[in-house]
């Protein structure tokens, strides 16, 4: 009876001791690969077509492989309401840990105070990348007062895609490449070629109202919309005015078809793949989708110029990746961001017909070695002389306001002169208001 009483008294104490020993053996020192440690869970939001999302996922998979204690969920968001949803989530403290940010509203997000500042982390030992690994001109609106709030995930210099089959069927005797080699790939040639396409019942070129398109037409004519101090100078710059008039003329003649006038669900990319249009302008993001269409014959060509030079700067579109200041896993989110934008992360995503080209120095071979399309090297050529706008996009909302005014010209509701007057007035008002803040 005495032995039974002693065992009954000691049993709870032995059980507690066993639990303590067990706890000591599984805490703290685990690197994350064992089953005893709870995984860090991150979320990432981005826009993109299904093929692009597969490209993004490559980097997530690689990071999880190298960091088995981390699990990352990619949350796709439709591009047409991405900005609105992101702003709503940030204001309510409900944003994903990391997220893509469009260059057109980067400055607006910085002003919310909801983006984490990245300078200190990028300088530390945990970061996969340093700020000085990127070209100086690639930052655009993601820097404010020398503080970094976003890193370019990659870059997308604008050029034109042309459909070889459509051009041939329309009776265009020379390819854009032949015109380019002869030094005749200019606005006059582009008007002639798109005119033949229109006469043959095809769409010549699908035009868009976004700021990167407007800037590309202005820059390839040697014009400027802003001076070095950020003042709007369209009313003083004849070359910029010529660009507006040229685009307006091409729309009126039917050479250009406005993307905003196409039936819902029938974008320029879909029409290009179904052999209805000769030219679309974009970065590399259309390439993975076009490459999967084995019946599609396409290639790149730089933006046509009107200066006498074979090539002039066109816009470089960039998206940034930022971290929510309210992230519960702030350090891990910054670490993942640094991987995603590093050489390793960009190689992982962009090799084998990725959706963009590197924004970081030293890995251009992943583009130039691509077999499809034939002239992949033009992506690097156009990036090397292209421009990431740091003026139009730096004034919150200005790009959208100008695009909305351009919309009326593309729809034939106002001519180039009235459009330029409205654009100038709106730009001056918004720039003055922004400078007073």
FENRALIN-V793455 format. One record per backbone hydrogen bond with DSSP energy under -0.5 kcal/mol. CO is the residue of the C=O (numbers start at 1). NH is the residue of the N-H. E is the energy in kcal/mol with one decimal. If there is no record, write none. Layout:
BEGIN
{{CO	NH	E} {CO	NH	E}}
END
This chain:
BEGIN
{{1	5	-2.0} {2	6	-2.1} {3	7	-2.1} {4	8	-2.1} {5	9	-1.7} {6	10	-2.1} {7	11	-2.1} {8	12	-0.6} {10	14	-2.4} {11	15	-2.2} {12	16	-2.1} {13	17	-2.2} {14	18	-2.3} {15	19	-1.9} {16	20	-2.2} {17	21	-2.3} {18	22	-2.4} {19	23	-2.3} {20	24	-2.3} {21	25	-1.6} {22	26	-0.5} {23	26	-1.2} {23	27	-0.7} {27	29	-2.5} {34	37	-0.5} {39	41	-0.5} {40	42	-0.6} {40	71	-3.0} {42	73	-2.4} {43	98	-2.1} {44	75	-3.7} {45	100	-2.1} {46	77	-2.2} {49	53	-2.3} {50	54	-1.4} {51	55	-1.3} {52	56	-2.3} {53	57	-2.1} {54	58	-1.0} {55	58	-0.6} {55	59	-0.7} {56	59	-1.1} {56	60	-1.2} {57	61	-2.7} {58	62	-2.0} {59	63	-2.4} {60	64	-2.3} {61	65	-1.8} {62	66	-1.9} {63	67	-2.1} {67	70	-2.3} {69	40	-3.3} {71	42	-3.0} {72	74	-0.5} {73	44	-2.6} {73	75	-0.5} {74	76	-0.6} {75	46	-1.4} {78	81	-1.0} {79	82	-0.7} {81	85	-2.2} {82	86	-2.6} {83	87	-2.6} {84	88	-2.1} {85	89	-2.5} {86	90	-2.7} {87	91	-2.3} {88	92	-1.3} {89	94	-3.2} {89	95	-0.7} {90	93	-1.3} {97	324	-2.3} {98	45	-1.7} {99	322	-2.4} {101	320	-2.8} {102	105	-1.3} {104	397	-0.6} {105	109	-1.9} {106	110	-2.1} {107	111	-1.8} {108	112	-0.6} {109	112	-0.8} {109	113	-0.5} {109	114	-0.7} {110	113	-1.5} {114	325	-2.8} {118	122	-2.5} {119	123	-1.3} {120	124	-0.6} {121	124	-1.5} {124	127	-0.8} {130	133	-1.7} {131	134	-1.6} {133	361	-2.2} {135	138	-1.6} {136	139	-0.8} {139	142	-2.2} {140	143	-0.6} {142	149	-2.4} {144	147	-1.7} {147	144	-2.3} {147	149	-0.5} {148	118	-3.0} {151	321	-2.2} {155	357	-2.6} {156	317	-2.7} {159	282	-1.9} {160	301	-1.9} {161	280	-1.6} {162	164	-0.8} {162	299	-1.3} {163	167	-2.0} {164	168	-2.2} {165	169	-2.5} {166	170	-1.6} {167	172	-2.3} {168	171	-1.4} {171	173	-0.7} {175	179	-2.0} {176	180	-2.5} {177	181	-2.6} {178	182	-1.6} {179	184	-3.0} {179	185	-0.5} {180	183	-1.4} {184	186	-1.9} {185	305	-1.5} {186	190	-2.5} {187	191	-2.3} {188	192	-2.1} {189	193	-2.9} {190	194	-2.5} {191	195	-1.6} {192	196	-1.8} {193	197	-1.9} {194	198	-2.2} {195	199	-2.3} {196	200	-1.5} {197	202	-2.7} {198	201	-1.6} {203	278	-2.4} {204	279	-1.6} {205	207	-0.8} {205	257	-3.0} {206	281	-0.6} {207	259	-3.0} {210	213	-0.9} {210	214	-1.9} {211	215	-3.0} {212	216	-1.5} {213	217	-2.0} {214	218	-2.0} {215	219	-3.1} {216	220	-2.2} {218	221	-1.2} {218	223	-2.7} {219	222	-1.9} {220	306	-2.0} {225	233	-2.9} {225	234	-0.5} {227	230	-1.9} {231	227	-1.9} {233	236	-1.7} {233	237	-1.0} {234	237	-0.7} {236	238	-0.7} {237	241	-1.8} {238	242	-2.4} {239	243	-1.3} {240	244	-1.6} {241	245	-2.1} {242	246	-2.4} {243	247	-2.2} {244	248	-2.2} {245	249	-2.3} {246	250	-2.3} {247	251	-2.1} {248	252	-2.3} {249	253	-2.1} {250	254	-0.7} {250	255	-1.3} {250	256	-1.8} {251	254	-0.7} {255	205	-1.4} {257	207	-2.1} {258	261	-1.7} {259	262	-1.3} {263	266	-2.3} {265	267	-0.6} {267	271	-2.1} {268	272	-2.1} {269	273	-2.0} {270	274	-1.4} {271	276	-2.9} {271	277	-0.7} {272	275	-1.3} {276	203	-2.8} {278	163	-2.3} {279	206	-1.8} {280	161	-3.1} {282	159	-2.0} {283	286	-0.8} {284	287	-1.8} {284	288	-0.6} {286	290	-2.7} {287	291	-2.9} {288	292	-1.1} {289	293	-0.6} {290	293	-1.0} {292	294	-1.2} {293	296	-1.9} {296	298	-0.6} {297	164	-2.0} {297	165	-0.6} {299	162	-2.4} {301	160	-2.7} {305	187	-1.8} {314	387	-1.9} {315	158	-2.9} {315	317	-0.6} {317	156	-2.2} {318	103	-0.9} {319	153	-2.1} {319	154	-0.6} {320	101	-2.8} {321	151	-1.8} {322	99	-2.0} {323	116	-2.7} {324	327	-1.7} {327	330	-0.7} {329	333	-2.6} {330	334	-2.3} {331	335	-2.1} {332	336	-2.4} {333	337	-2.4} {334	338	-2.4} {335	339	-1.8} {336	340	-2.9} {337	341	-1.7} {339	342	-1.1} {339	345	-0.7} {342	346	-2.9} {343	347	-2.5} {344	348	-2.2} {345	349	-1.7} {346	350	-2.9} {347	351	-1.6} {350	354	-1.7} {357	155	-2.9} {359	135	-0.7} {360	363	-0.6} {363	366	-1.4} {364	367	-2.1} {364	368	-2.0} {365	369	-1.8} {367	370	-1.7} {373	376	-0.8} {374	376	-0.7} {375	378	-1.5} {376	379	-1.8} {376	380	-0.6} {377	381	-2.2} {378	382	-2.7} {379	383	-1.6} {380	384	-2.5} {381	385	-1.0} {382	386	-1.0} {387	316	-2.5} {387	389	-0.8} {391	395	-0.6} {392	395	-0.7} {393	107	-0.6} {394	396	-0.8} {395	398	-2.2} {395	399	-0.5} {397	401	-2.0} {398	402	-2.5} {399	403	-2.3} {400	404	-2.3} {401	405	-1.5} {402	406	-2.6} {403	407	-1.8} {404	408	-0.7} {405	408	-0.7} {405	409	-0.9} {406	410	-2.5} {407	411	-1.7} {408	413	-2.7} {408	414	-0.8} {409	412	-1.4} {415	419	-2.1} {416	420	-2.8} {417	421	-2.0} {418	422	-2.3} {419	423	-2.7} {420	424	-2.5} {421	425	-2.2} {422	426	-2.5} {423	427	-2.6} {424	428	-2.4} {425	429	-2.1} {426	430	-2.4} {427	431	-2.6} {428	432	-2.2} {429	433	-2.1} {430	434	-2.3} {431	435	-2.2} {432	436	-1.1} {434	437	-1.1}}
END
